Amino acid sequence: MIKIAILDYGVGNLFSIQTALKKLGVTTIVTSELDTNLEYDGIILPGVGGWKHAVKRIQVNQRILNDYYENNKPILGVCLGMQLFFEKSAEGPGDGLGFFEGEIMLFSNDVKVPHIGWNTLKQNNKDRILDGVEDQSWAYFVHSLYPKPVDSKIISTTTDYGIEFTSMVNKNNIFGTQFHPEKSGKAGARILENFVSVCGKL
């Protein structure tokens, strides 16, 4: 059975994503500290919360996360979890994981913040967890910031909200969604199913 760790760094409710994974037959382990003695098939960094608090809490797990990144083991970052893949954030001090070059930007005052609700995903680069997901599929967002990658090749989808911002990233087996797949209906369920499939193939 596939075993996926959900990293609890003290921000937000993890129940929805845990429930979605259990429906796919996945064994989930919710933990604030990844166990070096366990071999997870994948790791999920969940969403909702603040950058400053999250970067402090995630430092204890940085060595294992770096190991997964360097050895091409599956990691999925959701919302804030994806933002932690980058170097820094306009939301507050502290360094992210630095998997990707770039920073997290605040939306301008020209749009209502936070961006809450359904919006579409324009596919740029087809990555594996988008298999079976149609272009312009709808996804559910709750966020005030968005990533600005240096390397456009990692951008899988963009979304229009006053500007066209990056809403999914992918490099090898590292995947990130600015939206919440666990709340995004059919498209979100397929994305999670595809991530689980990636985890099961390694």
C-alpha positions in Angstrom: 0.0 0.0 0.0 1.2 3.5 -0.9 2.3 5.5 2.1 2.3 9.3 2.0 3.4 11.7 4.7 1.4 14.9 5.2 3.6 17.4 6.9 1.9 19.3 9.7 3.7 22.5 10.3 0.9 24.0 12.4 -1.0 25.8 9.7 -4.6 25.0 8.7 -6.8 21.9 8.7 -5.3 18.8 7.1 -8.5 16.8 7.3 -9.7 17.4 3.7 -6.5 16.3 1.9 -6.1 13.3 4.3 -9.7 12.3 3.5 -9.2 12.6 -0.3 -6.1 10.4 -0.1 -7.8 7.8 2.0 -10.5 7.5 -0.7 -7.6 6.6 -3.1 -6.5 3.8 -0.8 -3.5 5.6 0.5 -2.0 5.2 4.0 -1.5 8.7 5.3 0.8 9.7 8.1 0.3 13.2 9.5 3.4 14.3 11.3 5.2 17.5 12.3 8.6 15.7 12.1 9.4 13.3 9.3 10.9 10.1 10.5 14.3 9.3 9.1 13.7 5.6 9.8 10.6 5.5 7.6 10.6 5.4 3.8 7.6 7.4 2.5 6.4 6.9 -1.1 5.7 10.6 -1.2 5.4 13.8 0.9 2.7 16.5 0.8 3.2 20.0 2.1 -0.4 21.3 2.7 -1.8 24.8 2.4 -3.4 27.6 4.4 -1.3 29.6 6.8 1.4 32.2 7.0 4.9 32.1 5.6 6.8 33.3 8.6 5.4 30.7 10.9 5.7 27.9 8.3 9.4 28.5 7.5 10.3 28.2 11.1 8.4 25.0 11.6 9.7 23.4 8.4 13.4 23.8 9.3 13.4 20.6 11.4 12.4 18.7 8.2 14.6 20.5 5.8 17.3 17.8 5.5 14.8 15.1 4.6 13.0 17.3 2.2 16.3 18.2 0.5 17.0 14.5 0.3 13.7 13.8 -1.5 14.3 16.7 -3.8 17.9 15.7 -4.7 16.9 12.1 -5.2 13.8 12.8 -7.3 11.3 11.4 -4.8 7.7 12.7 -5.1 6.7 15.9 -3.2 3.4 17.8 -3.6 3.1 21.3 -2.3 -0.4 22.7 -2.0 -1.0 26.5 -1.7 1.4 27.7 1.0 3.1 24.3 0.6 4.0 25.1 -3.0 5.2 28.6 -2.0 7.7 27.0 0.4 9.4 25.5 -2.6 10.7 29.0 -3.5 13.4 31.2 -2.0 11.5 34.0 -0.3 8.1 35.7 0.2 6.7 39.2 0.3 4.6 38.0 3.2 7.4 37.9 5.7 11.0 37.0 6.6 12.6 33.7 6.4 14.0 31.5 3.7 12.0 28.9 1.8 13.3 25.5 0.7 14.9 27.0 -2.4 14.0 24.1 -4.7 13.1 26.7 -7.3 14.5 30.1 -8.0 12.0 32.9 -7.5 9.8 34.6 -4.9 6.3 34.8 -3.7 4.5 38.0 -4.6 1.5 39.8 -3.2 -1.5 40.6 -5.5 -1.9 44.3 -6.2 -4.7 46.4 -4.8 -6.3 46.3 -8.2 -8.0 42.9 -7.3 -9.9 41.7 -4.3 -7.6 40.0 -1.9 -7.7 37.2 -0.9 -8.5 35.5 -4.2 -11.2 33.1 -3.1 -13.3 30.8 -5.3 -13.2 28.9 -8.6 -10.9 29.8 -11.5 -9.5 28.1 -14.5 -6.1 26.5 -15.2 -4.5 27.3 -18.5 -2.0 24.5 -19.3 1.4 25.6 -20.4 3.6 22.5 -19.9 1.9 19.2 -19.6 3.2 17.4 -16.5 2.2 13.9 -15.3 -0.2 14.9 -12.6 -2.2 16.8 -15.3 -2.8 13.6 -17.2 -6.6 13.3 -17.9 -7.2 17.0 -16.8 -8.6 19.1 -19.5 -7.2 22.5 -20.4 -9.2 25.4 -18.7 -10.4 23.0 -16.0 -11.8 24.7 -12.9 -10.0 24.7 -9.5 -10.6 26.2 -6.1 -8.3 28.9 -4.8 -7.9 30.7 -1.4 -4.8 32.8 -1.4 -3.3 36.4 -1.3 0.1 35.6 -2.9 1.4 33.8 -5.9 4.8 32.4 -7.0 7.0 34.2 -9.6 9.4 31.6 -10.9 12.7 32.6 -12.6 12.5 29.5 -14.8 9.4 29.5 -17.0 10.0 25.9 -17.8 8.7 24.8 -14.4 5.3 26.5 -15.0 2.6 23.9 -15.7 -0.5 26.1 -15.5 -1.3 29.8 -15.2 -4.5 31.5 -14.0 -5.9 34.9 -14.8 -6.8 37.1 -11.8 -6.0 40.7 -12.7 -2.7 39.2 -13.9 -1.8 35.8 -15.3 -0.1 34.1 -12.4 1.6 30.8 -11.9 -0.9 28.3 -10.5 1.0 25.0 -10.9 4.7 24.1 -11.1 6.6 20.9 -11.8 10.2 19.8 -12.1 10.8 16.0 -12.2 8.9 14.6 -9.2 8.3 17.9 -7.4 4.8 19.2 -8.0 3.1 22.3 -6.7 -0.5 23.7 -6.9 -1.5 27.2 -5.8 -5.1 26.0 -5.6 -6.5 23.2 -3.4 -6.9 20.0 -5.4 -8.7 18.4 -2.4 -11.5 21.0 -2.9 -11.4 21.2 -6.7 -13.9 18.6 -7.8 -13.2 16.2 -10.6 -10.0 18.0 -11.8 -8.5 18.1 -8.3 -9.4 14.5 -7.6 -7.6 13.5 -10.9 -4.5 15.5 -9.9 -4.3 13.8 -6.6 -4.9 10.4 -8.2 -2.0 11.1 -10.6 0.3 12.2 -7.8 -0.5 8.9 -6.0 0.3 7.1 -9.2 3.7 8.8 -9.4 4.3 7.8 -5.8 3.5 4.1 -6.6 5.9 3.9 -9.5 9.1 4.6 -7.6 
